């Protein structure tokens, strides 16, 4: 078949040759270097470019060839197809900057760019914005001849930015490019639902100082990989003196915290036992066959409030927990709840205690107990309520006007009489630690232990122990020792934004970085949720009080990127691009990271900004864009001393949809900021 001329331009002639399209370049237009560069660029072609592009020489002339495909000429454009084209093009590493109708074909209703030549360039922010502006101008009726001859002048005069509607148009393109990346990021399987298990967390007035932080810790660390049918928070309304008292207690503060936990969706229900004498007496008669109208036993142990809460549970099983226990999770995919429910299959099993820390290398220890043992695990244990209530009443007696035994002591008496059991054992991947009230007199130490536990650090001295070993040195191991860290800040944003943030971390091509979560008083219940989500994505994380904690014993200090929970990386190469800048050694005082040459050349940097030559581009308008050696103006952590800290709540040109905040342009990509909202469990 003879060659059929399809068209001719400044670079050469294009033919159909059999089942191929062949472009023959004019002599001298390409040389070996430029042809090799073009071949490298076309290797990155995907839709909306032709498939199977090859570059070579024939009869001393450079040619480009690719398979012929059926298509139609493009004589007009619709906004829908232009948007689709730009979104696909913006996600590649290459861009065609000569966007015009004659360089496009329509294949199966989609635009394809067909002019393979010197206008194929590495994707960069200026070129991509130009292409979007050209496409928008054509959609608004600018003729192709005017586009070719006048666009440069329009751009230099700032007319592109002033085109009515262009900012919204461009914003939509940038957001859709990011959404494409977010949709492709790895996501964990959704948690299964435990239709027959309730999590019941018990608290009293003495727990006011740490209640929200601890309830969040329990709920999120225990709700994977299986969620509870319901999460209940039970308040013991006792005031005055307490057994093993460690604080005077603040019942009003506990109730206020409970309301916030309920509003945030951390718990499903808050219950508080009524204190009428007749109601107390009726319950004690049901459970013990004893006439007693007191809520606590003779030693001050709560009896009535906890049993009344049991009677409010709507499932067969209840995992009841003191609000102060600490949960150790080496593997969030471990279905500890299924293990504990299964252990109830043996007749006479009245409860199953939660496992305690053991070396991770140890094997699963079968759940077992001697007849009549062990004492029911009241700190954290699973109980079959149908089985418990089917054995009432349990032994008890009066000591003055109060019951002598607590409810679990009474159950233990019944177990000894009947040969029943409460089992212990389990998998070392999941365990708990019980802080004694003496540890609560050292709140900074206890907070530090909680952070260590959430960072999956358990000292050897704690192995085999229920109660917390109160040895500060044993719990003082260094936090994340990585030299490149992403620091996440908690917020009250909607959970969908939090999921997006964590997924964008998991979607990075370069996974060689550490993650830390900053403990912030403004969102105490959210800390454990973020940690659990990060772990569920297969990433390790450390929890720290502040960024200064990261510098202890580390030389040099780590490079730290700040990221809000409502922010997200827009590109899989975000971390790699920042590392390129760090490698440049831009650490001089006053050197703004935003102005790095490496970032100026990078594919996705500043998609929300204008052009390479804009004067404004060289001026960082973000007062929190941290430069090496400068004072760290953190949003909430004023104690940052890292010489390389970078806050990512930076400036940008694009308003976020539906909100007043702006997405942050920084480090080679756009950090997209969404509108805030309430957190959901």
Long-range contacts (C-beta under 8 A, 24 or more apart in sequence): 7-102, 9-115, 11-117, 11-118, 12-117, 16-68, 17-65, 18-68, 19-67, 19-68, 20-65, 20-66, 20-67, 20-68, 21-50, 21-65, 21-66, 21-67, 21-68, 21-114, 22-63, 22-64, 22-65, 23-63, 23-64, 23-65, 23-116, 23-117, 24-58, 24-61, 24-62, 24-63, 25-61, 25-62, 25-63, 25-64, 25-117, 27-60, 27-61, 29-62, 29-118, 30-62, 30-118, 34-118, 35-62, 38-64, 38-116, 38-117, 38-118, 38-120, 41-94, 41-120, 41-121, 41-122, 42-94, 42-116, 42-120, 44-92, 44-93, 44-94, 45-92, 45-94, 46-88, 46-92, 47-88, 47-110, 47-112, 48-85, 48-88, 48-89, 48-110, 48-111, 48-112, 48-113, 49-92, 49-94, 49-96, 49-112, 49-113, 49-116, 50-112, 50-114, 50-116, 53-116, 64-116, 64-117, 66-116, 69-107, 69-112, 70-107, 71-105, 71-106, 71-107, 71-112, 72-105, 72-106, 72-107, 73-105, 73-106, 74-101, 74-104, 74-105, 74-106, 74-111, 75-101, 76-101, 77-101, 77-111, 77-135, 77-138, 77-139, 79-139, 81-106, 81-109, 81-110, 81-111, 82-111, 82-135, 82-136, 82-138, 82-139, 83-172, 83-173, 83-176, 84-110, 84-111, 85-110, 85-111, 85-113, 85-135, 86-131, 86-132, 86-135, 86-173, 87-173, 87-176, 87-177, 87-180, 89-113, 89-128, 89-131, 90-123, 90-128, 90-173, 90-174, 90-177, 90-607, 91-177, 91-180, 91-181, 92-123, 93-122, 93-123, 93-603, 94-120, 94-121, 94-122, 94-123, 95-120, 95-121, 95-122, 95-123, 95-124, 95-127, 95-128, 95-131, 96-120, 96-121, 96-131, 97-121, 97-127, 97-130, 97-131, 99-131, 99-134, 99-135, 99-138, 100-134, 100-138, 100-144, 100-147, 100-148, 101-138, 101-144, 102-144, 122-603, 123-603, 123-604, 124-601, 124-602, 124-603, 124-605, 125-604, 125-605, 125-606, 125-607, 125-609, 125-612, 126-611, 126-612, 128-607, 129-160, 129-170, 129-607, 129-610, 129-611, 130-155, 130-611, 132-169, 132-170, 132-173, 133-160, 133-163, 133-166, 133-170, 136-163, 136-165, 136-166, 136-169, 136-170, 137-163, 140-165, 155-611, 156-613, 160-610, 161-610, 167-653, 167-654, 170-654, 171-608, 171-654, 171-655, 171-657, 174-570, 174-607, 174-608, 174-654, 174-670, 175-657, 175-672, 177-570, 177-607, 178-568, 178-570, 178-670, 178-672, 181-504, 181-507, 181-569, 181-570, 181-571, 181-572, 182-500, 182-503, 182-504, 182-507, 182-568, 184-507, 185-503, 185-504, 185-506, 185-507, 186-503, 186-506, 186-507, 186-537, 186-538, 187-499, 187-503, 187-506, 187-537, 188-536, 188-537, 188-538, 189-225, 191-223, 191-224, 191-225, 191-226, 191-227, 192-225, 192-226, 192-227, 193-226, 193-227, 193-229, 194-226, 194-227, 194-228, 194-229, 194-337, 195-229, 195-315, 196-229, 196-315, 196-316, 196-317, 196-341, 197-226, 197-228, 197-229, 197-315, 197-316, 197-317, 197-318, 197-319, 197-337, 197-341, 197-382, 198-228, 198-229, 198-230, 198-231, 198-232, 198-313, 198-314, 198-315, 198-317, 198-318, 198-319, 199-223, 199-228, 199-230, 199-231, 199-232, 199-318, 199-319, 199-321, 200-232, 200-234, 200-309, 200-310, 200-313, 200-318, 200-319, 200-320, 200-321, 201-231, 201-232, 201-233, 201-234, 201-267, 201-320, 201-321, 201-322, 201-323, 202-234, 202-236, 202-302, 202-305, 202-306, 202-309, 202-320, 202-321, 202-322, 202-323, 203-233, 203-234, 203-235, 203-236, 203-254, 203-258, 203-323, 204-235, 204-236, 204-238, 204-242, 204-249, 204-254, 204-302, 205-236, 205-237, 205-238, 205-239, 205-242, 205-249, 205-250, 205-251, 205-254, 206-242, 206-245, 206-246, 206-247, 206-248, 206-249, 206-440, 207-254, 207-323, 207-324, 208-247, 208-249, 208-250, 208-251, 208-253, 208-254, 208-257, 209-247, 209-443, 210-324, 210-443, 210-446, 210-447, 211-254, 211-257, 211-258, 211-261, 211-323, 212-257, 212-260, 212-261, 212-524, 212-525, 213-450, 213-524, 213-525, 213-527, 214-323, 214-324, 214-450, 215-257, 215-261, 215-266, 215-267, 215-323, 215-525, 216-261, 216-266, 216-524, 216-525, 216-526, 216-527, 216-528, 216-529, 217-326, 217-327, 217-450, 217-454, 217-527, 217-528, 218-321, 218-323, 218-325, 218-327, 218-528, 219-266, 219-267, 219-525, 219-528, 219-681, 220-528, 220-529, 220-531, 220-532, 220-681, 221-327, 221-329, 221-454, 221-528, 221-531, 221-532, 222-319, 222-321, 222-327, 223-532, 223-681, 224-329, 224-332, 224-333, 224-532, 224-535, 224-536, 225-332, 225-333, 225-334, 225-335, 226-335, 226-337, 226-338, 228-319, 229-314, 229-315, 230-268, 230-269, 230-313, 230-314, 230-315, 231-266, 231-267, 231-268, 231-269, 231-681, 232-267, 232-268, 232-269, 232-270, 232-271, 232-309, 232-312, 232-313, 233-258, 233-261, 233-262, 233-267, 233-269, 233-270, 233-271, 233-323, 234-270, 234-271, 234-272, 234-273, 234-305, 234-306, 234-309, 235-270, 235-271, 235-272, 235-305, 236-273, 236-302, 236-305, 236-306, 237-272, 237-273, 237-275, 237-305, 238-295, 238-296, 238-302, 238-305, 241-300, 242-300, 243-299, 243-300, 243-301, 244-437, 245-437, 246-437, 246-438, 246-440, 246-441, 247-440, 260-525, 261-525, 263-678, 264-492, 264-525, 264-678, 264-679, 264-680, 264-681, 265-678, 265-679, 265-680, 265-681, 266-525, 266-679, 266-681, 267-681, 271-309, 271-312, 273-304, 273-305, 273-308, 273-309, 274-308, 279-308, 280-304, 283-307, 283-308, 283-311, 284-403, 285-393, 286-392, 286-393, 287-392, 287-393, 287-394, 287-396, 287-407, 287-410, 288-393, 288-394, 288-395, 288-396, 288-403, 288-410, 289-393, 289-396, 290-393, 290-396, 290-397, 290-398, 290-403, 292-398, 292-401, 292-402, 292-403, 293-401, 294-401, 294-402, 294-403, 296-402, 297-399, 297-402, 297-403, 297-404, 297-405, 297-406, 298-399, 298-400, 298-402, 298-403, 298-404, 299-406, 301-406, 302-406, 303-403, 303-406, 303-407, 306-407, 307-407, 310-383, 310-385, 310-388, 313-385, 315-385, 316-384, 316-385, 316-386, 317-341, 317-344, 317-382, 317-383, 317-384, 317-385, 318-382, 318-383, 318-385, 319-380, 319-381, 319-382, 320-378, 320-380, 320-381, 320-382, 320-383, 321-379, 321-380, 322-378, 322-379, 322-380, 322-434, 324-434, 324-435, 324-440, 325-379, 325-380, 325-432, 325-433, 325-434, 325-435, 326-432, 326-433, 326-434, 326-435, 326-449, 326-450, 326-453, 326-468, 327-430, 327-431, 327-432, 327-453, 328-357, 328-430, 328-431, 328-432, 328-433, 328-453, 328-456, 328-458, 329-429, 329-430, 329-456, 329-532, 329-535, 330-360, 330-428, 330-429, 330-430, 330-456, 331-429, 331-430, 332-532, 332-535, 332-536, 333-536, 334-427, 334-429, 334-430, 336-426, 336-427, 336-429, 336-430, 337-382, 339-367, 339-426, 339-427, 340-367, 340-382, 340-426, 341-382, 343-367, 343-423, 343-425, 344-382, 344-384, 344-387, 346-421, 348-418, 348-419, 348-420, 348-421, 349-384, 349-387, 349-420, 349-421, 349-422, 349-423, 350-376, 350-383, 350-384, 350-387, 350-388, 350-391, 350-411, 350-415, 350-420, 350-421, 350-422, 351-376, 351-377, 351-381, 351-382, 351-383, 351-384, 351-411, 351-422, 351-423, 352-377, 352-381, 352-382, 352-422, 352-423, 352-424, 353-377, 353-380, 353-381, 353-422, 353-423, 353-424, 354-379, 354-380, 354-381, 354-382, 354-426, 354-430, 354-431, 354-432, 355-424, 355-425, 355-426, 355-427, 355-428, 355-430, 355-431, 355-432, 356-431, 356-432, 356-433, 356-464, 356-465, 356-466, 357-428, 357-431, 357-433, 357-458, 357-462, 357-463, 357-464, 357-465, 358-428, 358-431, 358-463, 358-464, 359-428, 359-460, 359-463, 360-428, 360-429, 361-428, 362-428, 363-428, 364-425, 364-426, 364-427, 364-428, 365-425, 365-426, 365-427, 366-425, 367-423, 367-424, 367-425, 367-426, 368-423, 368-424, 368-425, 369-421, 369-422, 369-423, 369-424, 370-421, 371-419, 371-420, 371-421, 372-415, 372-416, 372-417, 372-418, 372-419, 372-420, 372-421, 373-415, 373-421, 373-422, 374-421, 374-422, 374-423, 374-424, 375-408, 375-409, 375-412, 375-422, 376-408, 376-411, 376-412, 376-415, 376-422, 377-422, 377-424, 378-406, 378-408, 379-432, 379-434, 379-466, 380-432, 380-434, 381-422, 391-418, 391-420, 431-458, 433-458, 433-462, 433-465, 433-466, 433-467, 433-468, 434-466, 434-467, 434-468, 435-467, 435-468, 436-467, 436-468, 436-470, 438-470, 439-468, 439-470, 442-470, 445-470, 445-472, 445-475, 447-519, 447-545, 448-472, 448-475, 448-476, 448-545, 449-475, 450-543, 451-519, 451-542, 451-543, 451-544, 451-545, 452-477, 454-527, 454-528, 454-531, 454-541, 454-543, 455-479, 455-480, 455-541, 455-542, 455-543, 456-540, 478-552, 478-553, 478-554, 479-516, 479-542, 479-544, 479-549, 479-550, 479-552, 480-514, 480-515, 480-516, 480-542, 480-544, 480-550, 480-558, 481-514, 481-554, 482-513, 482-514, 482-558, 483-554, 483-556, 483-558, 483-559, 484-512, 484-513, 484-514, 484-558, 484-559, 484-575, 484-579, 484-582, 485-513, 485-514, 485-515, 485-516, 485-550, 485-558, 485-559, 485-560, 485-561, 486-513, 486-514, 486-515, 486-516, 486-560, 486-561, 486-563, 486-575, 487-516, 487-517, 487-518, 487-544, 487-547, 487-550, 487-560, 487-561, 487-562, 487-563, 488-515, 488-516, 488-517, 488-518, 488-530, 488-534, 488-563, 488-564, 488-565, 489-518, 489-520, 489-562, 489-563, 489-564, 489-565, 489-635, 489-636, 490-517, 490-518, 490-519, 490-520, 490-522, 490-523, 490-526, 490-527, 490-530, 490-565, 491-522, 491-523, 491-526, 491-564, 491-565, 491-566, 491-676, 492-522, 492-523, 492-526, 492-676, 492-677, 492-678, 492-679, 493-564, 493-565, 493-566, 493-674, 493-676, 493-677, 493-679, 494-566, 494-674, 494-676, 494-677, 494-678, 494-679, 494-680, 495-529, 495-679, 495-680, 495-681, 497-565, 497-566, 497-568, 497-674, 497-676, 497-677, 498-526, 498-529, 498-530, 498-533, 498-565, 498-566, 498-679, 499-533, 500-568, 500-674, 501-563, 501-564, 501-565, 501-566, 501-567, 501-568, 502-530, 502-533, 502-534, 502-537, 502-539, 503-537, 503-568, 504-568, 504-569, 504-570, 504-574, 505-534, 505-537, 505-539, 505-569, 506-537, 506-538, 506-539, 507-569, 507-572, 508-569, 508-572, 508-573, 508-574, 508-575, 508-576, 509-572, 509-573, 509-575, 509-576, 510-573, 510-575, 510-576, 510-579, 511-539, 513-575, 514-540, 514-542, 514-558, 515-539, 515-540, 515-541, 515-542, 516-541, 516-542, 516-543, 516-544, 516-550, 517-541, 517-542, 517-543, 517-544, 518-544, 518-545, 518-546, 518-547, 518-636, 518-637, 519-543, 519-544, 519-545, 519-546, 520-636, 520-637, 522-636, 523-679, 525-679, 526-565, 526-679, 529-679, 529-681, 530-565, 546-637, 546-639, 546-640, 547-632, 547-634, 547-637, 547-639, 547-640, 547-641, 547-642, 547-645, 548-639, 548-640, 548-641, 548-642, 550-642, 551-641, 551-642, 557-641, 557-642, 557-643, 557-644, 558-642, 558-644, 559-642, 559-644, 559-646, 560-640, 560-642, 560-644, 560-645, 560-646, 561-646, 561-648, 561-667, 562-634, 562-635, 562-645, 562-646, 562-647, 562-648, 562-649, 563-648, 563-671, 564-635, 564-648, 564-649, 564-673, 566-673, 566-674, 566-676, 567-648, 567-649, 567-663, 567-664, 567-671, 567-672, 567-673, 568-671, 568-672, 569-669, 569-671, 570-604, 570-607, 570-669, 570-670, 570-671, 570-672, 571-603, 571-604, 571-668, 571-669, 573-602, 573-603, 573-604, 573-668, 573-669, 574-604, 574-667, 574-668, 574-669, 577-602, 577-603, 577-604, 577-605, 577-667, 577-668, 577-669, 578-646, 578-667, 578-668, 580-668, 581-667, 581-668, 582-644, 586-628, 587-628, 587-629, 587-643, 587-644, 588-628, 588-629, 589-627, 589-628, 589-629, 589-630, 590-627, 590-629, 590-630, 591-627, 591-628, 592-620, 592-625, 592-627, 593-625, 593-626, 593-627, 593-628, 593-646, 593-666, 593-667, 594-620, 594-622, 594-625, 594-650, 594-665, 594-666, 595-620, 598-668, 599-667, 599-668, 602-668, 602-669, 603-668, 604-668, 604-669, 604-670, 605-665, 605-667, 605-668, 605-669, 606-665, 606-670, 607-665, 607-669, 607-670, 608-652, 608-653, 608-654, 608-663, 608-665, 608-670, 609-652, 609-653, 609-665, 610-653, 620-650, 620-651, 621-651, 622-649, 622-650, 622-651, 622-664, 624-649, 624-650, 625-650, 625-651, 625-666, 649-673
